[in-house]
Every structure is written in structure tokens, then in C-alpha cells.
Amino acid sequence: MQDSDIEIRKADTSKIDGIDFENIPFGSVHTDHMLSCDYKDGKWQKPVIEPYGPLTISPAARVFHYGQAIFEGMKAYKDTNDDVWLFRPEENFERFNKSSVRLAIPEIPKDIFMNGLLTLLRMEKDWVQKGIGNSLYIRPFVFATQVGVSAAPSEEYKFMILLTPVRAYYTGDVKVVIAEHYSRAANGGVGAAKAAGNYGAQFYPTNLARQKGFQQVIWTDDSTHQFLEEAGTMNVFFRINDTLITAPTSERILDGITRKSIIELAKDQDIPVEVRKITVDELLEAQQNKSLKEIFGAGTAAVISTVSAFSYKEQNYDLPTVENAYAARLKKQLLNIQHNEIEDKFSWTLKVD
Ligand SMILES: Cc1ncc(COP(=O)(O)O)c(C=O)c1O
């Protein structure tokens, strides 16, 4: 796909000078332009990049009634030479289409997704702030637009990409509640997809955790509530003695790109890693005998978030502060690769030329 295959309508002026980049609530400010591409008559149409602004959409569009919507979350980073980088973007593209398939949404062609994104990023380069911890969050999403309140897959969709300058998602350590009753996902369900509804369904139980002073829930399997699975927008890692443990991905768990990168980085740092099921009982035992050293979440938005305390069955447990923590070591290496500060021997990064 050439740039000429995208219709480009530039904004008359840029909002950038009025932005206080130090104080942006996550996801609340958008860049000057957005990309959209409609699916109708059985195919994806010509993508358009136009000034960011509201959409006109029928209240009978199927997304509002049946929730046919999926999304991705990725980031662009700027190095000290003002070059802009993406981190493993093909993985996001592939997961986007995997999510679409599960929600009966037509897959987006790679050239629309990748070249559309690269063209948009070239136009919005100034919005990517330098410095570790700064990035431009990328939100590709697709939703059903066909008019009609009838419970069947839509025949029309809109694919879009929005860009939003961000700093870290959670500031400070995170306290989590281990789920005993509510579930995020079930076998045969949509847990492995980035379905919009997965997130809406977590808000109520997460609010209950918030009311008790916790920010996140660590979800357990839906049938026994014994197996520790993942958190709201993060996969989770447990360090018992010197071994890092994370649950295998499954139909219920999102196959996180940060997770698989952390597994690689840990091996690179000679940290013993085990990808295996881990139970609440094992966690409680490790907490009791003091072999539980760290818990952290890993995801694009949050990067790596250290868990400082957890709650299970109304009991609170504090985690120790460890020196030379795995979370800090792995986060540093990951951010340095993402920001092109160190050599990317894994070939994960892609320069936006
Ligand atoms: C439910 C869930 N788990 C894990 C992750 C982490 O995935 P990634 O590292 O690809 O951002 C995310 C964020 O995308 C998520 O929404």
C-alpha cells in the first residue's frame, strides 16, 4: 500500500502547543488526526486520515446492542535522536485479527493496519515525547456499525486508530485483591480476545476492590478460583525464592506481548522462569514461609507494576521490599530496548521512517 492509497485530510492547526504533557490523565488527550476505514459490501474501503473529532453514528448501530467490538493497545517511543520506534507491532496486528475472528468481525488486511498506522505516526511524530516513561499510546479498534437491532453479526464495521500521549498507567505500587467469586473469563469464552466487553465486565468487581483500597483484581479460573491467571490489563508474575513464575496462556488469558517479552528478558538475565499453573494455596504458603519475594503485573499500558500487597478472603498480606528486584531489573531492560537506549538483540523494535 502506498501513502496515496490513504485519503489524507490535514487539520488546519495543531493543538500541540496547548498540551501540558506532564499532566495528562491516561488516554484523555488525542493527537490532531485519526485514521478510519469502513467495511461494507463485503470489503474494507479506502482508509482516511482526518482531523480527530466526533463521529456520527446511528443509535441502532449493532455495537451498542450486541457489543461487537475489539481493540488493541500499543505504544510508540522516541529516542534521543528524535527517531520514533514501535515495539513488536506485528504481534498486535496478529492479535487484533485473532480477536476479530472470535467476535465474528472481518479481519483487517495487514497493509491497512500497518501502513495506516505508520502513515498516521509519521504525521504525528511531534506528539511522541522523549524520555523513559513517555510514549504515544496507540489504540486501534473496530466496531459494528450496521444499523438494526437484530442479534446477528453486523455486515458493516469501522476500523479506527487513535493516538494519545501518555506517561505510566499506574503510578506507584499496586495493591490487588485475589478473585474468589467473580470471573473475568471462562473456557470457550472470549478471555483470550481483546473484546471490549471483557473490560466492561471487570469494572463492577474492580470497583468493589477499590472501595476496599485495592486498585486491581487478580483473576482466578472461573471453576475453582484456585489458579492465578491475570490482572485487569496485565499478565502477572510471581517470584518465589529466585524463580519467576507466570501462568500459561489459555482460552481465558490474554497472550500478552509484554509477558512474552519479560519471559525472554528473564532468560537473558539468567533468571529461572517457569511457565506453569500457580495456585492461591501455593501463593499463601510461599507468603507464610517468606519465599514469596515479588508479584508484578506486565502490560503495554502499565509496563511493569509492582504489587505491594494482596488480599484474599478478607485477609491482607504485605509483600517485602526486595533489593535488586526482578521487576525493576526487567522493567529497565524493557524500557531501554523500547526507547532504543540499548541494543535490541531480539529484533523487537521497528523504526518509523
Ligand atoms: C486482559 C489483559 N491482560 C494482559 C494484557 C497485557 O498485554 P500486552 O502486554 O500485550 O499489552 C492486557 C493489555 O493489553 C490486557 O488487557
The ligand as a Gaussian input file, in Angstrom:
#p B3LYP/6-31G(d) Opt

LIG

0 1
 C       -6.506000      -8.528000      29.987000
 C       -5.129000      -8.146000      29.633000
 N       -4.124000      -8.945000      30.005000
 C       -2.846000      -8.664000      29.702000
 C       -2.524000      -7.529000      28.981000
 C       -1.102000      -7.262000      28.607000
 O       -0.926000      -7.438000      27.234000
 P        0.198000      -6.638000      26.434000
 O        1.464000      -6.909000      27.144000
 O        0.172000      -7.214000      25.068000
 O       -0.183000      -5.209000      26.483000
 C       -3.541000      -6.655000      28.590000
 C       -3.236000      -5.430000      27.835000
 O       -3.274000      -5.442000      26.638000
 C       -4.872000      -6.975000      28.907000
 O       -5.871000      -6.168000      28.547000

